[in-house]
């Protein structure tokens, strides 16, 4: 997909590539090779700052969240298991999601061949200290 912004600039996106831009600008999307599947994350300014990570293939992730944070794990393909604060929480499969709020240490184990999205929402004052 190619994104054309109202200032005349164009951004050619690769599959699974996250991009961030001001939701107030005019953007036109053009498909290059048939249909695509979007995964949009929209937040109100000064409420949260969002990060989006697309996971491809076998992987493990550790995510630390704080009070006021929100974490969303969504499976696009395949499966993953999620452990929070050393307790098994959930096994996720295609098109299922898990929402975790507040202070947690989360371990995500992606099985062979999956694609998943991890969205973390943080208060703006904390987002600069993430990772």
C-alpha positions as a Markdown table, in Angstrom:
| # | Residue | x | y | z |
|---|---|---|---|---|
| 1 | Unk | 0.0 | 0.0 | 0.0 |
| 2 | Unk | 1.1 | 3.6 | -0.7 |
| 3 | Unk | 0.0 | 6.5 | 1.4 |
| 4 | Unk | -0.2 | 9.9 | -0.1 |
| 5 | Unk | -0.3 | 12.8 | 2.3 |
| 6 | Unk | -1.9 | 16.2 | 1.8 |
| 7 | Unk | 1.5 | 17.8 | 1.6 |
| 8 | Unk | 2.3 | 15.8 | -1.5 |
| 9 | Unk | 4.6 | 13.3 | 0.1 |
| 10 | Unk | 4.1 | 9.6 | -0.5 |
| 11 | Unk | 5.1 | 6.7 | 1.8 |
| 12 | Unk | 5.4 | 3.2 | 0.3 |
| 13 | Unk | 4.5 | 0.6 | 3.0 |
| 14 | Unk | 5.8 | -2.9 | 3.2 |
| 15 | Unk | 3.5 | -5.7 | 4.5 |
| 16 | Unk | 3.3 | -5.5 | 8.3 |
| 17 | Unk | 5.1 | -2.1 | 8.5 |
| 18 | Unk | 3.7 | 0.2 | 11.2 |
| 19 | Unk | 3.5 | 3.9 | 10.4 |
| 20 | Unk | 2.5 | 6.8 | 12.6 |
| 21 | Unk | 1.0 | 10.1 | 11.5 |
| 22 | Unk | -1.3 | 12.8 | 12.7 |
| 23 | Unk | -4.9 | 11.7 | 12.3 |
| 24 | Unk | -5.9 | 15.2 | 11.4 |
| 25 | Unk | -4.1 | 15.1 | 8.1 |
| 26 | Unk | -5.7 | 14.0 | 4.8 |
| 27 | Unk | -4.3 | 10.6 | 3.6 |
| 28 | Unk | -5.2 | 8.6 | 0.5 |
| 29 | Unk | -4.2 | 5.0 | 0.4 |
| 30 | Unk | -3.5 | 3.2 | -2.9 |
| 31 | Unk | -3.3 | -0.6 | -3.2 |
| 32 | Unk | -0.4 | -2.0 | -5.2 |
| 33 | Unk | -1.1 | -5.7 | -5.3 |
| 34 | Unk | -4.7 | -6.5 | -4.4 |
| 35 | Unk | -6.6 | -6.2 | -1.1 |
| 36 | Unk | -4.8 | -5.5 | 2.3 |
| 37 | Unk | -5.8 | -5.9 | 5.9 |
| 38 | Unk | -5.4 | -2.8 | 8.0 |
| 39 | Unk | -4.8 | -2.7 | 11.7 |
| 40 | Unk | -5.4 | 0.8 | 12.9 |
| 41 | Unk | -4.5 | 2.2 | 16.4 |
| 42 | Unk | -6.0 | 5.7 | 17.1 |
| 43 | Unk | -5.6 | 7.6 | 20.3 |
| 44 | Unk | -6.7 | 11.0 | 21.5 |
| 45 | Unk | -3.9 | 13.5 | 21.7 |
| 46 | Unk | -2.7 | 14.0 | 25.3 |
| 47 | Unk | -4.5 | 10.9 | 26.5 |
| 48 | Unk | -2.2 | 8.1 | 25.5 |
| 49 | Unk | 0.8 | 7.5 | 23.2 |
| 50 | Unk | 0.6 | 4.2 | 21.3 |
| 51 | Unk | 3.3 | 1.8 | 20.1 |
| 52 | Unk | 2.5 | -1.0 | 17.6 |
| 53 | Unk | 4.7 | -4.0 | 17.0 |
| 54 | Unk | 3.9 | -6.6 | 14.4 |
| 55 | Unk | 5.5 | -10.0 | 15.2 |
| 56 | Unk | 6.3 | -12.5 | 12.5 |
| 57 | Unk | 7.3 | -16.1 | 13.2 |
| 58 | Unk | 8.5 | -17.8 | 16.4 |
| 59 | Unk | 9.3 | -15.2 | 19.0 |
| 60 | Unk | 9.2 | -14.4 | 22.7 |
| 61 | Unk | 8.5 | -11.0 | 24.1 |
| 62 | Unk | 8.6 | -9.6 | 27.6 |
| 63 | Unk | 6.6 | -6.5 | 28.1 |
| 64 | Unk | 6.6 | -4.4 | 31.3 |
| 65 | Unk | 3.5 | -2.3 | 31.9 |
| 66 | Unk | 2.9 | 0.3 | 34.6 |
| 67 | Unk | -0.2 | 1.6 | 36.4 |
| 68 | Unk | -2.4 | 3.3 | 33.8 |
| 69 | Unk | -0.9 | 1.4 | 30.9 |
| 70 | Unk | -3.0 | -0.7 | 28.5 |
| 71 | Unk | -1.6 | -3.6 | 26.5 |
| 72 | Unk | -3.5 | -5.3 | 23.6 |
| 73 | Unk | -2.3 | -8.5 | 22.1 |
| 74 | Unk | -4.1 | -9.6 | 18.9 |
| 75 | Unk | -3.4 | -12.7 | 16.8 |
| 76 | Unk | -3.5 | -12.2 | 13.0 |
| 77 | Unk | -2.4 | -15.8 | 12.2 |
| 78 | Unk | -1.3 | -18.7 | 14.4 |
| 79 | Unk | -1.2 | -18.9 | 18.1 |
| 80 | Unk | 0.5 | -17.5 | 21.2 |
| 81 | Unk | 0.5 | -18.1 | 24.9 |
| 82 | Unk | 0.5 | -15.2 | 27.4 |
| 83 | Unk | 1.8 | -15.3 | 31.0 |
| 84 | Unk | 1.3 | -12.3 | 33.3 |
| 85 | Unk | 3.0 | -12.0 | 36.7 |
| 86 | Unk | 4.0 | -15.7 | 36.5 |
| 87 | Unk | 0.4 | -16.9 | 36.1 |
| 88 | Unk | -0.8 | -18.4 | 32.8 |
| 89 | Unk | -3.4 | -16.0 | 31.5 |
| 90 | Unk | -4.5 | -17.0 | 28.0 |
| 91 | Unk | -3.8 | -19.0 | 24.8 |
| 92 | Unk | -4.7 | -16.9 | 21.8 |
| 93 | Unk | -5.5 | -18.1 | 18.3 |
| 94 | Unk | -6.4 | -16.3 | 15.0 |
| 95 | Unk | -8.5 | -13.2 | 15.4 |
| 96 | Unk | -8.6 | -13.3 | 19.2 |
| 97 | Unk | -7.3 | -10.6 | 21.5 |
| 98 | Unk | -6.2 | -10.1 | 25.1 |
| 99 | Unk | -6.4 | -6.8 | 26.9 |
| 100 | Unk | -4.2 | -6.3 | 30.0 |
| 101 | Unk | -4.4 | -3.2 | 32.1 |
| 102 | Unk | -2.2 | -1.8 | 34.8 |
| 103 | Unk | 1.1 | -2.9 | 36.3 |
| 104 | Unk | 2.3 | -6.3 | 34.9 |
| 105 | Unk | 5.2 | -8.2 | 33.6 |
| 106 | Unk | 3.9 | -10.0 | 30.6 |
| 107 | Unk | 5.6 | -12.9 | 28.7 |
| 108 | Unk | 4.3 | -13.7 | 25.2 |
| 109 | Unk | 5.4 | -16.8 | 23.4 |
| 110 | Unk | 4.5 | -16.9 | 19.7 |
| 111 | Unk | 4.3 | -20.4 | 18.2 |
| 112 | Unk | 5.9 | -21.3 | 14.9 |
| 113 | Unk | 4.7 | -19.2 | 12.0 |
| 114 | Unk | 2.3 | -16.7 | 13.6 |
| 115 | Unk | 1.7 | -13.0 | 13.0 |
| 116 | Unk | 0.5 | -11.0 | 15.9 |
| 117 | Unk | 0.1 | -7.3 | 16.9 |
| 118 | Unk | 1.2 | -5.9 | 20.2 |
| 119 | Unk | -0.2 | -2.5 | 21.0 |
| 120 | Unk | 0.9 | -0.6 | 24.1 |
| 121 | Unk | -0.8 | 2.5 | 25.3 |
| 122 | Unk | 1.0 | 4.7 | 27.8 |
| 123 | Unk | 0.3 | 8.0 | 29.4 |
| 124 | Unk | 2.3 | 10.7 | 27.4 |
| 125 | Unk | 4.6 | 11.5 | 30.4 |
| 126 | Unk | 5.7 | 7.8 | 30.5 |
| 127 | Unk | 6.0 | 7.0 | 26.8 |
| 128 | Unk | 9.4 | 8.6 | 26.4 |
| 129 | Unk | 10.9 | 6.2 | 29.1 |
| 130 | Unk | 9.4 | 3.0 | 27.5 |
| 131 | Unk | 11.9 | 0.2 | 26.7 |
